[in-house]
Amino acid sequence: TTGYDTMISNYQVDGIKTWHPATVVIDGKQINRVGVRLKGNSTLIGLRNSGPNPPGGIAASLGTLTSEEPHKMPFLLRFDEFRAGQRYQGVNELALRTSGGGFGGDVSQTTELVANQLTKESGQPYLRAATTGMSFNGSPEGFYIVIELRPADPHRPRRADGKRGAGPGARLPAGQDRVAFKHARQELLRIIAADKVPTRPNRSEPRARKRRPKSYQLLTKPRNHAIKWSSRPPALKNSPSGLT
C-alpha cells in the first residue's frame, strides 16, 4: 500500500487507525483496492512508544516497534472498503493477528485456533481460522493467525455444519446512517439500564454505590506503614515520633 507511512504516522500521533487501499495477494491470487488498517491495542503499544507521543507509564517499559517492522503488526483487511461488493471466497473481512510487541500475550499463536476448533466441535457458531505467513511491502515474512472476522452474507458466523448461524459479527451496511444507529444504540442501553431486575423486586440498574460495610477509616498512607502503626503498643500510637 502506498499509504503505509500515513497509516503508521496517524496511529503514532493520536491513535487513529485509518483505512488505506492496498493490493493483496493470497495464494497467488491478486485482489486490488482492498482496505487495510492497523488492528489491536496492546500489540501496538510498541508502535506508540516509537512515535512522537509515547503513552508513558508502564507502557514505556514494553519496548518499541518501528515502521520498518510491519511483519510484527496486526492488520485488518476489508475487501469492500474501496470497491463495493468485493469479496474473497465469500468473505469480506480478515483479521491478521500476531503476538506483536505488546504485553506478551500468546507467543505461540494457538489460543484462537484451539478456541475456534473447540467451538466448532461443540456445535456452536464459529469463525474459521488458519495460520499463514505474510510480508508487507517486501518486508520479512511474519507468522500470523488469519481469522474470518465478519462473514459477509448474511452477517452471521458459521455453524458446525458449515452453514451460517446466529451470532455476533454483523456490521452496518454501506451507506446506512451511522449517527442514527449510535443514537438508537444509546437509547437501547438506556432502556436496558432502566428495566427492573425481574428476580429482585423494586431493584433497577444501575444501582447506587453501597455504603462502606464497616466503619473503618479510609487508608491514607501506604499499607505497610499502616500495618506497622496499627501494631504498635497503645502508648506509642499517641506519639508521632514513636518515642515516649
C-alpha positions in Angstrom: 0.0 0.0 0.0 1.2 3.5 -0.9 -0.4 4.9 2.3 1.6 2.8 4.7 3.6 5.7 6.1 0.5 7.7 6.6 -1.2 4.8 8.3 1.7 4.4 10.8 2.1 8.1 11.5 -1.7 8.6 12.1 -1.6 5.9 14.8 1.6 7.1 16.4 0.4 10.7 16.6 -3.1 10.2 18.0 -4.0 6.5 18.0 -6.3 6.7 14.9 -6.4 3.6 12.7 -7.1 4.9 9.2 -8.1 2.8 6.2 -5.9 2.7 3.1 -6.2 0.9 -0.3 -3.8 -2.0 -0.9 -3.1 -4.7 -3.4 -3.3 -8.0 -1.7 -2.0 -11.4 -3.0 -3.5 -14.5 -1.4 -2.2 -17.9 -2.6 -1.1 -16.3 -5.9 -4.5 -14.5 -6.5 -4.2 -10.7 -6.7 -7.1 -8.6 -5.3 -6.9 -4.8 -5.9 -8.1 -1.9 -3.7 -8.6 -3.9 -0.5 -8.9 -1.8 2.6 -6.2 -2.3 5.2 -5.7 -0.7 8.6 -3.9 -1.5 11.8 -5.7 -3.7 14.3 -5.3 -4.2 18.1 -4.2 -2.2 21.1 -1.7 -4.0 23.4 0.0 -5.5 20.4 0.6 -1.9 19.1 1.9 -0.4 22.3 5.5 -0.6 20.9 4.4 1.4 17.8 3.1 4.2 20.0 6.3 4.1 22.1 8.3 4.8 19.0 6.1 7.7 17.9 6.2 11.4 18.9 3.6 11.0 21.7 4.5 7.9 23.7 1.9 7.0 26.3 4.4 6.7 29.1 3.8 4.9 32.4 4.1 1.1 32.4 3.8 1.0 28.6 7.2 2.7 28.3 8.8 -0.5 29.6 7.4 -2.7 26.9 9.8 -1.7 24.2 9.3 -0.2 20.8 8.0 -1.3 17.4 9.1 0.7 14.3 7.6 1.3 10.9 10.3 -1.0 9.5 8.7 -4.0 11.2 5.3 -4.4 9.6 5.6 -8.2 9.9 5.2 -7.8 13.7 2.0 -5.7 13.4 -1.6 -6.9 13.4 -3.8 -5.8 10.5 -7.5 -5.9 9.4 -8.4 -6.4 5.7 -11.8 -5.3 4.4 -12.4 -6.3 0.8 -15.3 -3.9 0.1 -13.9 -0.8 1.8 -12.9 0.8 -1.5 -14.7 -1.5 -4.0 -18.4 -2.1 -3.3 -19.4 -5.8 -3.2 -15.8 -7.1 -3.4 -15.2 -10.4 -1.6 -12.6 -13.1 -1.3 -14.2 -16.6 -1.3 -17.3 -15.0 0.0 -15.5 -13.3 2.9 -15.5 -9.6 3.5 -13.1 -9.1 6.4 -10.0 -11.0 7.6 -8.1 -10.2 10.8 -4.4 -10.8 10.6 -3.3 -11.4 14.2 0.3 -11.6 15.6 1.8 -11.6 19.0 3.4 -8.2 18.1 5.4 -6.3 20.7 2.7 -5.7 23.4 2.1 -7.2 26.8 3.5 -10.6 25.7 0.2 -12.5 25.0 0.1 -15.8 23.3 3.5 -16.0 21.6 2.7 -19.5 20.2 -0.4 -18.0 18.5 -2.5 -21.1 19.2 -5.2 -19.7 21.5 -7.7 -18.6 18.9 -7.0 -21.7 16.7 -7.8 -24.0 19.6 -10.8 -21.9 20.8 -12.4 -21.8 17.4 -11.9 -25.5 16.8 -13.4 -26.4 20.2 -16.3 -24.0 19.5 -16.9 -25.8 16.1 -16.8 -29.2 17.7 -19.3 -28.2 20.3 -21.8 -27.3 17.6 -21.8 -23.6 18.2 -21.3 -20.8 15.6 -17.6 -20.3 15.0 -15.2 -18.3 12.9 -12.7 -20.0 10.6 -9.1 -19.6 11.5 -5.8 -20.7 10.0 -2.1 -19.9 10.2 -0.3 -18.0 7.4 2.9 -16.2 6.6 2.7 -12.6 5.4 5.0 -9.9 4.2 4.1 -6.3 3.8 5.7 -4.1 1.1 8.6 -6.5 0.8 9.2 -6.9 4.5 10.4 -10.2 6.0 7.6 -12.7 6.3 5.8 -12.8 9.7 3.8 -15.6 11.3 0.1 -14.8 11.5 -3.3 -16.2 12.5 -5.9 -15.3 9.9 -9.5 -15.1 11.2 -12.7 -14.9 9.2 -13.7 -11.9 11.3 -17.1 -11.0 9.9 -18.7 -13.3 7.3 -20.2 -11.2 4.6 -23.6 -12.8 3.9 -25.8 -12.7 5.8 -23.5 -11.2 8.6 -23.5 -14.4 10.7 -20.8 -16.8 11.8 -20.7 -20.4 10.5 -22.3 -23.3 12.3 -20.5 -26.6 12.7 -22.2 -27.8 9.6 -20.6 -25.0 7.6 -23.8 -23.0 7.2 -24.4 -19.6 8.6 -25.7 -19.4 12.1 -26.9 -16.7 14.5 -24.3 -14.9 16.4 -22.1 -11.7 16.6 -20.2 -10.2 13.7 -22.7 -8.0 11.9 -21.7 -4.6 10.8 -23.6 -1.7 9.3 -24.3 -2.0 5.5 -22.6 0.6 3.3 -24.4 3.9 3.3 -26.5 3.3 6.4 -26.8 6.3 8.7 -24.2 5.5 11.4 -25.2 8.6 13.5 -28.8 7.3 13.7 -27.5 3.9 14.6 -25.4 5.2 17.5 -28.4 7.2 18.8 -30.6 4.0 18.6 -27.9 2.0 20.4 -27.7 4.6 23.3 -31.5 4.6 23.6 -31.5 0.8 23.8 -28.8 0.9 26.5 -30.9 3.5 28.4 -33.9 1.2 28.3 -32.0 -1.8 29.4 -30.5 0.1 32.4 -33.9 1.4 33.5 -35.5 -2.1 33.3 -36.5 -3.7 36.6 -34.4 -6.7 37.6 -37.0 -9.5 37.4 -35.7 -11.6 40.2 -35.1 -8.7 42.6 -38.4 -6.7 43.1 -38.1 -3.0 43.2 -34.5 -3.0 42.2 -33.3 -1.4 39.0 -30.0 -0.9 37.2 -27.7 1.0 37.5 -27.8 0.9 41.3 -26.1 3.4 43.6 -22.8 2.5 45.2 -23.4 0.9 48.6 -22.1 2.5 51.8 -18.9 1.2 53.4 -19.9 -2.1 55.2 -17.7 -1.3 58.2 -16.8 2.0 59.9 -13.1 1.7 59.2 -11.3 4.9 58.3 -10.0 5.4 54.8 -6.5 4.2 54.2 -4.4 7.4 53.8 -0.9 6.0 53.9 1.0 3.1 52.3 -0.4 -0.2 53.6 2.9 -1.3 55.1 3.2 1.9 57.1 -0.4 1.5 58.3 0.3 -2.1 59.4 3.4 -1.0 61.4 1.5 1.8 63.0 -1.5 -0.3 64.0 0.7 -3.0 65.5 2.4 -0.5 67.9 1.5 -0.6 71.6 -1.2 1.9 72.7 1.3 4.1 74.5 3.4 4.6 71.3 0.4 5.3 69.0 -0.1 8.7 70.5 3.4 9.8 69.9 4.2 10.9 66.3 7.8 10.0 66.7 7.0 6.7 68.3 9.0 7.7 71.4 7.7 8.4 75.0 
